[in-house]
Amino acid sequence: MKGALEGIRVLDLTQMLAGPFGSMMMGDLGAEVIKLEPPGGDESRHTPPYFYGKDSAYFWSLNKSKKSLVVNLKSPEGLQIFYDLVVQSDVVLENYRPGVTERLKIDYPTLKQKNPKIIHCSISSFGHSGPYRNRPGYDLIVQAMSGGMSITGEPGRPPVRAGIPIGDLMGGALAVHGILAAYISRQKTGKGQWIDVSLLEGQLSLLVYVAQYFFHSGKVPGPIGAGHQTSIIYQSFKTKDIYIVVTALQDHHFKIFCRVIGKPEWAEDPRFATRPERLKNRTTLIPLIEEILLTKSGDEWMEKFHEAGIPAGPINTLDRVFSDPHVLSRGIIKELEYPSGERVKTVGNPLRMSETPAEEKRPPLVGEHTREILSTLLGYPSDKIDSLVKAGVVQCG
């Protein structure tokens, strides 16, 4: 069965996280993703502490469903190889700092001359305009500067970074979103275009109602822990053994919740009977709930809440989530075979498509597809490839 994106060829120049995540999602869905690596390979192949053979677990998590071509873009011959590939491709994805593509002569105006239909997507921390355009940046930096970290953490405590790299991951998702929108547009107009993805702006877009509340009220919010700014009950609680989360913010859910925990009278208490009153009196209500939930185990409470129709769930550690019967039943955990024969577990593509399902393939070895791509796609004869290898322009796996 063919993937939904079969027929789209992506030249992936990205390293580390944001770009590789996006291109991997496209590769899983059938796009031919050619990962162009510098001599020696992508630096994330060497990220400690865990490795499969010579490649890091970090690299494995972001580079499934790709081909590897190692080429030195700083050499004239390597640059020509890239230009030849651009003519044969649909998308160029890169995450160089602004100005680097111009120095390397692989910027959009240059590539557009080679292939007017090319879609060029640039991912950077701050975008290609503005006073911060030349600043280096990482996921942590954009999480902080976007305001997201200022509302993450416990009240009265220092702000904390999100446990997953949401700055980078949102950037990769936005890149895919933009690339596919540009591809649809090209189907209508025949023209490619340039896409400027800023990780900082990606984080700003995730502020949604938090930003809107600020625009309306002018009030600067602070950390609120595992709760919610304007919804009660919508937070985590400690039980006898584990933490769980419970959502009972609607009035009818709150009445059921109160009945389940043995306090039906709270639903009639004027301090708690309505959403506005519960919000106003949260510092009174929450400690009362916390005291009761400490009397039973998390599984006992969740059984009661689920029977009553109250949304609730455990705060799973990774060992719990990857042994959860629902997670296992969905088939999101895949096993891919390393060239040595080792079976490697990994998280699969989350999309479920009835006609064009995703299909994950193991990450490529460094330079594994160099010879295949140069000979099959570009038609280079064997002696030319051999001379390019000898000159250090390309590297074969």
HUSUL-V62206 format. One record per residue. N is the residue number from 1. OMEGA is omega in radians with two decimals (NA if undefined). Layout:
# HUSUL-V62206
n: (N,N)
omega: (OMEGA,OMEGA)
This chain:
# HUSUL-V62206
n: (1,2,3,4,5,6,7,8,9,10,11,12,13,14,15,16,17,18,19,20,21,22,23,24,25,26,27,28,29,30,31,32,33,34,35,36,37,38,39,40,41,42,43,44,45,46,47,48,49,50,51,52,53,54,55,56,57,58,59,60,61,62,63,64,65,66,67,68,69,70,71,72,73,74,75,76,77,78,79,80,81,82,83,84,85,86,87,88,89,90,91,92,93,94,95,96,97,98,99,100,101,102,103,104,105,106,107,108,109,110,111,112,113,114,115,116,117,118,119,120,121,122,123,124,125,126,127,128,129,130,131,132,133,134,135,136,137,138,139,140,141,142,143,144,145,146,147,148,149,150,151,152,153,154,155,156,157,158,159,160,161,162,163,164,165,166,167,168,169,170,171,172,173,174,175,176,177,178,179,180,181,182,183,184,185,186,187,188,189,190,191,192,193,194,195,196,197,198,199,200,201,202,203,204,205,206,207,208,209,210,211,212,213,214,215,216,217,218,219,220,221,222,223,224,225,226,227,228,229,230,231,232,233,234,235,236,237,238,239,240,241,242,243,244,245,246,247,248,249,250,251,252,253,254,255,256,257,258,259,260,261,262,263,264,265,266,267,268,269,270,271,272,273,274,275,276,277,278,279,280,281,282,283,284,285,286,287,288,289,290,291,292,293,294,295,296,297,298,299,300,301,302,303,304,305,306,307,308,309,310,311,312,313,314,315,316,317,318,319,320,321,322,323,324,325,326,327,328,329,330,331,332,333,334,335,336,337,338,339,340,341,342,343,344,345,346,347,348,349,350,351,352,353,354,355,356,357,358,359,360,361,362,363,364,365,366,367,368,369,370,371,372,373,374,375,376,377,378,379,380,381,382,383,384,385,386,387,388,389,390,391,392,393,394,395,396,397)
omega: (-3.08,3.07,-3.08,-3.07,3.11,-3.09,3.07,3.14,-3.09,2.99,-3.01,3.13,-3.01,3.03,3.12,-2.86,-2.95,-3.12,3.13,3.11,-3.14,-3.12,3.09,3.10,3.12,3.11,3.11,-3.09,2.98,3.08,3.02,-3.10,3.11,-3.14,3.12,-3.08,3.07,3.08,-3.07,3.08,3.08,-3.10,-3.12,3.03,-3.02,-3.09,3.13,0.18,-2.97,-3.05,2.89,-3.00,-3.13,-3.05,-3.07,3.03,3.08,3.12,-3.14,-3.04,-3.00,-2.99,3.02,2.99,3.13,2.96,-3.13,3.01,3.13,-3.10,3.12,-3.10,-3.14,3.06,3.12,-3.14,3.11,3.11,3.13,3.07,3.14,3.11,3.11,3.11,3.14,3.13,-3.07,-2.97,-3.14,-2.97,2.91,3.14,-3.13,3.10,3.04,3.01,3.14,3.14,-3.08,-3.12,3.09,3.13,-3.14,-3.11,3.07,3.11,-3.06,3.12,3.11,-3.10,3.11,3.10,3.12,-3.10,-3.11,-3.12,-3.06,3.02,-3.06,-3.13,3.13,3.06,3.08,-3.08,-2.99,-3.12,-3.03,3.03,3.13,-3.04,-3.12,-2.97,-3.09,3.14,2.98,-3.13,3.10,3.11,-3.13,-3.09,-3.09,3.02,-3.13,-3.01,-3.13,-3.04,-3.10,-3.14,-3.11,3.14,-3.13,-3.09,-3.11,3.10,3.12,3.13,3.11,3.08,-3.12,3.06,3.02,-3.06,3.05,-3.03,-3.03,3.10,3.12,-3.06,3.08,3.10,3.11,3.12,3.10,3.12,3.11,3.11,-3.13,-3.13,-3.12,3.06,3.12,3.13,3.10,3.11,3.14,3.08,-3.11,-2.99,-3.07,-3.08,2.98,3.09,3.13,-3.13,-3.12,-3.12,3.10,3.10,3.13,-3.13,3.03,3.10,3.09,-3.12,-3.14,3.12,3.09,-3.03,3.10,3.08,-3.10,3.07,3.13,3.13,-3.09,-2.99,-3.03,-3.13,3.14,-3.13,3.04,3.14,3.14,3.08,-3.12,3.10,-3.08,-3.10,-2.96,-3.11,3.09,0.11,-3.12,-3.04,3.11,3.09,3.05,3.02,-3.11,-3.06,-3.08,2.99,3.04,3.02,-3.12,3.07,3.08,-3.02,3.08,-3.09,-3.12,3.07,-3.14,3.11,3.12,3.12,-3.13,3.11,-3.10,-3.10,3.06,3.14,-3.10,-3.12,3.13,-3.13,3.11,3.13,-3.11,3.13,-3.00,-2.94,-3.11,-3.13,3.14,-3.13,3.10,3.11,-3.13,-3.05,-3.09,-3.10,3.04,-3.04,-3.00,3.11,3.11,3.12,-3.12,-3.11,-3.12,-3.07,3.10,-3.04,-3.13,3.11,3.12,-3.13,3.11,-3.14,-3.10,3.09,3.12,-3.11,-3.12,3.09,-3.11,-3.14,3.10,3.10,3.13,3.11,3.11,2.94,-3.01,2.83,-3.04,3.10,3.11,-3.06,-3.10,2.96,-3.14,-3.07,3.11,3.11,3.14,-3.11,-3.11,3.08,-3.13,3.10,-3.10,2.99,3.11,-3.06,3.05,-3.12,3.12,-3.08,3.12,3.07,-3.04,3.07,3.11,3.08,-3.09,3.11,-3.06,-3.10,3.05,-3.07,-2.98,-3.05,-3.09,-3.07,3.08,3.08,-3.11,3.04,-3.09,3.07,-3.11,2.93,-3.09,3.13,-3.03,-3.04,-3.10,-3.08,3.13,-3.09,-3.10,-3.10,-3.04,-3.07,-3.07,3.10,3.12,3.07,-3.06,-3.10,3.10,3.11,3.13,-3.13,3.09,3.09,-3.12,-3.13,3.13,3.13,3.11,3.14,3.12,-3.14,NA)
